[in-house]
């Protein structure tokens, strides 16, 4: 596994949060990280394509995507060494180590060539990670720079729960704060701005009455 110099404070924070949680993460998160499978289905990876996940965590998404797109190669980046250990073990158990490469790095500032031996990818996706990343806007910019021509960036994360009762929003936000998660009200605005600057197409969907937001930058017009 490749490593780069990381901002110790956030890396250590994430390791601390997930040192024990990583063992039950996938069992619990399936009940409230909604829309992840819809994102994977929408990747539509070309045959022989390459896919990068930023904030790959336990490897859950990469494993499902690798099963769905058996001709593609996958790359995963995460700032937490603890999570990457879990991801590596899961990928080995699935017999996917020949098609999946993991690296420890900061999603806001990474050198894909140094980490993975390639600079660009046909698809980049970020699933429920932007809401945990300080300076998350830089992650969006870095992801777009890592796209191949005609590639696309796919994002799913917490929305603003705009169609749900106020009491539910309050309870959810309180729960998420325990895990250093902050849904970003400006997410759509930032993604639209980035798509305009790059001249890329932009698609946005509100899921489950605003519980989650799903966005795609680039791809087919």
C-alpha positions as CSV (number, residue, x, y, z in Angstrom):
1,X,0.0,0.0,0.0
2,X,1.3,3.4,-1.0
3,X,1.4,6.2,1.5
4,X,1.8,9.9,1.4
5,X,2.5,12.6,4.0
6,X,-0.9,13.3,5.6
7,X,-2.3,16.0,7.8
8,X,-1.9,14.1,11.1
9,X,-4.8,15.7,12.9
10,X,-7.5,14.5,10.5
11,X,-5.9,11.2,9.8
12,X,-5.6,10.5,13.5
13,X,-9.1,11.6,14.1
14,X,-10.5,9.2,11.5
15,X,-8.4,6.4,12.9
16,X,-9.7,7.1,16.3
17,X,-13.3,7.2,15.2
18,X,-13.1,4.0,13.2
19,X,-10.5,1.9,15.1
20,X,-13.3,-0.2,16.6
21,X,-16.3,0.9,14.5
22,X,-14.8,-0.4,11.3
23,X,-15.7,-4.0,12.5
24,X,-19.4,-3.2,12.6
25,X,-19.5,-0.3,10.1
26,X,-21.1,-2.0,7.2
27,X,-23.7,-3.7,9.4
28,X,-24.9,-0.4,10.8
29,X,-24.5,2.1,7.9
30,X,-26.6,0.1,5.5
31,X,-29.6,1.5,7.4
32,X,-28.9,5.1,6.8
33,X,-26.3,5.6,4.1
34,X,-29.0,5.5,1.4
35,X,-28.4,5.8,-2.3
36,X,-25.0,4.1,-2.5
37,X,-26.2,1.2,-4.6
38,X,-28.0,3.6,-7.0
39,X,-24.7,5.5,-7.4
40,X,-22.8,2.2,-8.2
41,X,-25.5,1.2,-10.7
42,X,-25.2,4.6,-12.4
43,X,-21.4,4.4,-12.9
44,X,-21.8,2.5,-16.2
45,X,-18.1,1.8,-16.3
46,X,-16.9,1.1,-19.9
47,X,-15.3,-2.3,-20.5
48,X,-11.6,-2.2,-19.4
49,X,-12.3,1.1,-17.6
50,X,-10.7,2.4,-14.4
51,X,-12.6,3.6,-11.3
52,X,-11.3,5.6,-8.3
53,X,-13.2,5.9,-5.1
54,X,-12.2,8.7,-2.7
55,X,-12.9,7.9,0.9
56,X,-13.2,4.1,0.2
57,X,-13.6,3.2,3.9
58,X,-14.2,-0.5,4.5
59,X,-14.1,-1.3,0.8
60,X,-17.8,-2.1,0.7
61,X,-18.6,0.1,-2.4
62,X,-15.5,-1.0,-4.3
63,X,-16.3,-4.7,-3.8
64,X,-19.9,-4.2,-5.0
65,X,-18.7,-2.2,-8.0
66,X,-16.0,-4.7,-8.9
67,X,-18.6,-7.4,-9.0
68,X,-21.0,-5.4,-11.1
69,X,-18.2,-4.3,-13.6
70,X,-15.9,-7.4,-13.9
71,X,-13.8,-5.9,-16.7
72,X,-12.8,-2.8,-14.8
73,X,-9.9,-2.0,-12.5
74,X,-10.5,-0.2,-9.2
75,X,-8.5,2.1,-7.0
76,X,-9.4,3.2,-3.5
77,X,-8.1,6.1,-1.4
78,X,-8.7,6.8,2.3
79,X,-7.0,8.8,5.0
80,X,-7.6,6.2,7.7
81,X,-5.1,3.4,7.9
82,X,-7.6,1.5,10.1
83,X,-10.3,1.5,7.5
84,X,-7.9,0.5,4.8
85,X,-6.8,-2.5,6.8
86,X,-10.4,-3.6,6.9
87,X,-10.9,-2.9,3.2
88,X,-7.8,-4.8,2.3
89,X,-8.9,-7.9,4.2
90,X,-12.3,-7.8,2.7
91,X,-11.0,-7.4,-0.9
92,X,-8.6,-10.3,-0.3
93,X,-11.5,-12.5,0.9
94,X,-13.5,-11.7,-2.2
95,X,-10.5,-12.6,-4.4
96,X,-10.4,-9.1,-5.9
97,X,-6.9,-8.1,-4.9
98,X,-5.7,-8.5,-8.5
99,X,-8.2,-5.8,-9.7
100,X,-8.3,-3.4,-6.7
101,X,-5.5,-1.2,-5.5
102,X,-5.7,0.7,-2.2
103,X,-3.6,3.7,-1.0
104,X,-3.5,5.9,2.1
105,X,-3.9,9.6,1.3
106,X,-5.8,12.8,1.6
107,X,-8.7,13.2,-0.8
108,X,-8.3,17.0,-0.8
109,X,-4.7,16.7,-2.2
110,X,-3.4,13.5,-3.7
111,X,-1.0,12.5,-6.4
112,X,-2.7,9.7,-8.3
113,X,0.4,8.9,-10.4
114,X,2.5,8.4,-7.3
115,X,-0.1,6.4,-5.5
116,X,-1.6,4.3,-8.3
117,X,0.8,4.6,-11.2
118,X,-1.8,6.5,-13.3
119,X,-3.1,10.0,-13.4
120,X,-6.6,9.7,-14.7
121,X,-9.7,7.5,-14.3
122,X,-12.8,6.9,-16.3
123,X,-15.0,7.2,-13.2
124,X,-14.4,8.8,-9.9
125,X,-16.9,8.5,-7.1
126,X,-17.4,9.7,-3.5
127,X,-19.9,8.1,-1.3
128,X,-20.8,9.8,2.0
129,X,-17.3,11.1,2.4
130,X,-17.5,14.8,1.5
131,X,-19.6,15.4,4.7
132,X,-16.6,14.1,6.7
133,X,-13.8,15.9,4.9
134,X,-12.5,19.4,6.1
135,X,-12.0,21.5,2.9
136,X,-14.3,19.1,1.0
137,X,-14.5,21.6,-1.9
138,X,-10.9,20.7,-2.7
139,X,-11.8,17.1,-2.9
140,X,-14.3,17.9,-5.7
141,X,-11.7,19.9,-7.6
142,X,-9.1,17.1,-7.2
143,X,-11.6,14.5,-8.3
144,X,-12.4,16.4,-11.5
145,X,-8.7,16.8,-12.3
146,X,-8.3,13.1,-12.0
147,X,-10.9,12.3,-14.7
148,X,-10.0,11.0,-18.1
149,X,-11.5,12.8,-21.1
150,X,-15.2,12.0,-21.2
151,X,-15.0,10.6,-17.6
152,X,-17.5,11.4,-14.9
153,X,-17.6,12.2,-11.2
154,X,-20.4,10.6,-9.1
155,X,-21.3,11.8,-5.6
156,X,-23.9,10.7,-3.1
157,X,-24.1,12.2,0.4
158,X,-26.5,13.5,3.0
159,X,-28.8,16.2,1.7
160,X,-30.6,18.8,3.8
161,X,-33.6,16.6,4.5
162,X,-35.7,19.4,3.1
163,X,-38.8,17.2,2.7
164,X,-38.6,15.6,6.1
165,X,-40.0,16.8,9.5
166,X,-37.9,19.3,11.5
167,X,-37.7,16.9,14.4
168,X,-36.1,14.2,12.2
169,X,-33.5,16.6,10.8
170,X,-32.6,17.6,14.4
171,X,-32.2,14.1,15.6
172,X,-30.2,13.1,12.5
173,X,-27.8,16.0,12.7
174,X,-27.2,15.3,16.4
175,X,-26.4,11.7,15.6
176,X,-24.1,12.5,12.7
177,X,-22.1,15.0,14.8
178,X,-21.0,12.2,17.0
179,X,-19.1,10.8,14.0
180,X,-17.8,14.2,12.8
181,X,-20.3,14.2,9.9
182,X,-21.6,17.6,8.7
183,X,-24.0,17.6,5.7
184,X,-23.1,20.5,3.4
185,X,-26.0,22.9,2.4
186,X,-23.8,24.3,-0.4
187,X,-23.0,21.0,-2.0
188,X,-25.2,21.4,-5.0
189,X,-24.1,25.0,-5.5
190,X,-20.4,24.0,-5.4
191,X,-20.9,21.1,-7.8
192,X,-22.8,23.3,-10.2
193,X,-20.1,25.9,-10.1
194,X,-17.4,23.3,-10.8
195,X,-19.3,21.9,-13.7
196,X,-19.7,25.3,-15.3
197,X,-16.0,26.0,-14.9
198,X,-15.0,22.8,-16.6
199,X,-17.8,22.9,-19.2
200,X,-19.1,19.6,-18.0
201,X,-22.7,18.4,-17.8
202,X,-24.3,18.3,-14.4
203,X,-27.1,16.0,-13.2
204,X,-28.6,16.2,-9.7
205,X,-31.2,14.1,-7.9
206,X,-32.9,14.5,-4.6
207,X,-33.5,11.1,-2.9
208,X,-35.9,10.1,-0.2
209,X,-37.4,13.6,0.3
210,X,-34.0,15.2,0.6
211,X,-32.4,12.7,2.9
212,X,-29.7,12.1,0.3
213,X,-28.4,14.0,-2.7
214,X,-27.0,12.3,-5.8
215,X,-25.0,14.2,-8.4
216,X,-23.0,13.4,-11.6
217,X,-20.5,15.8,-13.3
218,X,-19.4,14.9,-16.8
219,X,-20.1,11.8,-18.9
220,X,-22.6,11.7,-21.8
221,X,-24.3,14.9,-22.8
